[in-house]
Amino acid sequence: MKTVLISGASIAGLTTAYWLRRRGYAPTVVERAPGIRPGGHAIDVRGVALGVLERMGLLAEAQHARTRMRGMSMHDGDGKELWRSTEMTFSSGRLDSGDIELLRDDLTQLLYRKTLDGVEYVFHDSLVTLDQGPHGVNAGFESGRRRTFDLVVGADGLHSKVRQLAFGEERRFSRPLGPHLAVFSTDNFLNLDNWQVWLQDGTASYCVYPVRDNTEIRAMLGFVSEPLDYDHRDTERQKSLLAERMSPLGGDTPRLLEAMWGASDFYFDAMAQIHMDRWSERRTVLIGDAGYCPSPLSGQGTSLALVGAYVLADELDRADGDHRTALPRYEERLRPFVELNQALATENPGGMASEESMERAKNAFCLDR
């Protein structure tokens, strides 16, 4: 049985583990965190990606876990309501769509439970070295252990360690888009009832919406700026940056910033895309944000991760495990879909892509060759 190391218990990593296990591989998932990461914003599963969940037997559970927004309102920088809609929200699109919006941690838990049989998980560890040879990849871990695998899959996100080890520094492939975004959870002190609230003033904005039967809210706060110099693991510095940029805003900004300081699931990053000429190097391959991050501005990162994982496993199966044949086919088959979805983030800077563009991009792939 061929062995595969998957770096990152992300949506891309968990889905890859499922499909490779189904294809007869022995997957090992290594994750820096002590367990499946909590928190995160609501994500979307759209178009052809719904077919991946259906083939995994998870579509009904994902639909049950979806958010139940009744609509949204937009406010100016002083907190005054400008307009509202009961037909759509900025985060999910039209409310009568067959697409699904659900919390990131809800989807990762569904995927994790689906992969417990036959997938090895190594938490609280991370990859630090890769030595690719003719018969396997010797992987070195932060814990000091070393193991050899037939394949290595980088599903470790925008700041992928696998990409750095196999392809080079992130700056060669990253294209910043301008916005910086923070996400965290807090109590529903705004008493929102399945209603999404946006506030925007110049280059700063926030969005809040209730989850968990309106018992808590997820807050997304962001601003546009030139690239900033900070450590992406230094959360205290990131919170200070956010407070500095957001403090001039009115509305509920002061209360949200106060809640931010106590948030244990705080996440902050620059919105950027990853563009690479190739996603594989010998026995190492990238998937999801690690190889072709479209950024949350596209609304399609989750769908690309789900579809990419399915295609990678499918091509390895078709090639009878020959990575030299399968990995180029994975790239060739998936790249047009990736490029179309990455374009959604840049079609309308500062706003959303058109409904027509989204419809075209989310369905521009066939799972069956």
C-alpha positions, 0 to 999 in steps of 0.5 A, a space after each residue: 500500500 502506498 503511503 502519503 503524507 498530507 501536511 495540514 488538516 485543512 478542508 483540502 487536506 481532510 478531503 484529500 485524505 478521504 479520497 486517497 484512502 478510498 483509492 487504496 492509499 495509507 494517508 498520514 495527516 500532520 497538523 501543527 495545531 493540537 487538534 482540528 482548528 476551531 473558528 473561522 468565517 462562514 465558507 461557501 460550497 458552490 456548483 460542482 463542489 456540491 457534487 464532491 460532498 454528495 459523493 462523500 455522503 456529506 451533502 445532507 449533513 452540510 445542508 443541515 449545518 448551513 447558516 440560516 441568514 434572513 438577509 443583511 443590512 449595510 451601514 455607513 461609518 457612523 453606524 447609520 443604515 443605508 440599505 437592506 436586503 432579504 434576498 441576498 448577503 454579501 457572504 453567501 450570495 442569493 439566499 434562494 440559491 442551491 449553494 451552501 454557506 456553513 461555518 468552516 469549523 462545521 465542515 472540517 468536523 464533518 470531514 474529520 469524522 469521515 476520515 477517522 477510519 484508516 487515516 493516521 493523524 499526527 497533531 502538534 507537529 509540523 514538517 521542517 525538511 523534505 528530501 525527495 529521492 527516487 523511491 520516496 520522500 524522507 520527511 523531517 518533523 519539528 518533533 525530531 522524527 523522520 519518516 519516508 512516504 511515497 508522496 507528500 501533499 501540501 494542503 497547508 494553506 497560503 503560507 505553505 511550508 511544503 511549498 517553501 521546501 519544494 518550490 521556494 520562498 512564498 514571495 515568488 508566488 504570492 500576489 497581495 490584493 490589498 485587503 487585510 482581514 481578521 475573523 474571530 468569535 464572540 458572544 452575540 452581544 448585538 442580539 442579532 437574529 439570523 441577520 448579517 450587518 455590514 459597516 463600511 467607511 473608506 478603506 475599513 469595514 466589518 461584517 458580523 453575523 450570528 451562528 450557533 442558533 444566534 448564541 454567538 457571532 462571527 466577526 470579520 474586520 478588515 482594512 485595505 493597505 499596502 503590504 504590512 510587515 508582521 509575523 503571521 503567527 504573532 496574534 498580539 501584533 495583529 490585534 494591535 494593527 487591527 485596532 489601530 486601523 479600525 478605531 476611527 469607525 463608529 457603529 459597534 466597532 468599539 465593542 467589537 474591538 473590545 471582544 477581539 482582545 479576548 478572542 481565542 480563535 482570532 485569525 488575521 491575514 492579508 488577502 492574497 492569491 498564489 500563482 504558480 507555473 506548476 503545482 508538483 515537484 517530483 513526489 510532492 504536490 500542492 492542493 488548495 490554497 497552498 498551490 492556487 489560493 484564490 483568496 476569500 474575496 473570490 468566495 471559492 477557496 473551499 470549492 477549489 479545495 474540494 474539487 482539487 482533492 477529488 481530482 488529485 485522487 482520481 488522477 492517481 487512481 487512473 494512473 495506477 499510482 504512477 505520480 509521474 503521470 498523475 500529477 501533470 494530469 491533475 494540473 492540466 485538468 484543474 488549471 482552467 477551473 482554478 484560473 476562472 475562479 481566481 479571476 472572481 477576486 479581481 473582477 470588481 476590486 472593492 466589490 463582488 464579482 457579478 452573478 453571471 461570473 460566479 455562475 460560470 466559474 462555479 460550474 466550469 468543471 466536470 467531475 467525470 472525465 
